[in-house]
Amino acid sequence: MRCCPLGDKLGGTKAPEPSPERLILPLFVTTGTGRRIQSEAIEGVKTLSVDLLVEAVDKAISAGVMSFLLFGHYEEDAKDSSGTPASDPGGPVQEALRRLTSQFDKAVLYTHISLSHATDHGLNFCPGPSGAPDMEKTRKRFLAIAESHLEAGAHGVIPLFLEKGFVRLLRSTMDTRGFSDRTILSYGAKFDSALYGPFNTSTSVSEKGMPREQIDPSDGKAASSKAVADIEEGASELIIKPALPYLDIIAKFRRDFAIPLVGWLVSGEYMMIKAAAAHNVFDEKRTVLEFHQCLFRAGVDRIITYDAIRLARWLRGKE
């Protein structure tokens, strides 16, 4: 669904009630068959080969989860300075998209567009001769990755490229290439947070590999400015990441914008619950429900969460 003009997206709407259909499950996919790689720092999360990923999606759909976010995992010897494996039509994300769209016609599939997971230097840009970012080449690489995902069947993309004007460039390119019906979930508010630690450890991404344009946690005005810019450029939905420490930002966006909002409960937030529950500090089920319900109360329309399957079952009273 295409984004409407900014004027139609000012003035918030009432937040929806929690439901399994409003949850998005992150999934990590790699090459080969029969492969299951346990995350180093995110409990219960595994990187799967496509055949096992199909089984995981089937399980999630049975619980009521219908939306998924795919991340690619690439072998070290395949990586290069430009992150070429990420746009390979035969890559794990592209293959997963083809398999999943053919087997689950009601599943909604998003992909995370980045370079850091596929570059041999671990950075989210293509370096020039001096080692400094070659921004023109980087833009082209992000567009190539997005196009390869869309051609394979992605319903929408989340680009980890926060440069001003890139959402407009991506939207224009998608429209020109015949993907005007696909969506862009933009990082309207991606904060420079310590809570990405478990994810970065598990994917071998260093802090220096993160975008320089991440927002200072204390700067709410910058978040609003970024959100307005992304809406003007053609974003379909806005992501607030992390979610729990930024309930004030979610509530402000809900008041100010009618565009759908997505809260991303990141690895650090997820693992805080896991660690405390392991020490019997509090009840895990009750806490998971409370945290996610608070995000909906604050104003998100959907939540990206590692706990999507269990949460869906709890919301439906299945466990």
Buried (B, 14 or more C-beta within 10 A) or exposed (E): EEBEEBEEBEEBBEBBEBEBBBBBBBBBBBBEEEBEBEBEBBBEBBBBBBBBBBEBBEEBBEBBBBBBBBBBBBEEEEBBBBBBBBBBEEBBBBBBBBBBBEEBEEBBBBBBBBBBBBBBBBBBBBBEEEEEBBBEBBBBBBBBBBBBBBBBBBBBBBBBBBBEEBBBBBBEBBBEBEBEEBBBBBBBBBBBBEBBBBBBBBBEBEEEBBBEBBBEBEEBEBBBEBBBBBBBBBBBBBBBBBBBBBBEBBBBBBEBBBBBBBBBBBBBBBBBBBEBBEEEEEEBBEBBBEBBBBBBBBBBBBBBBBBBBBBBBBBEEEE
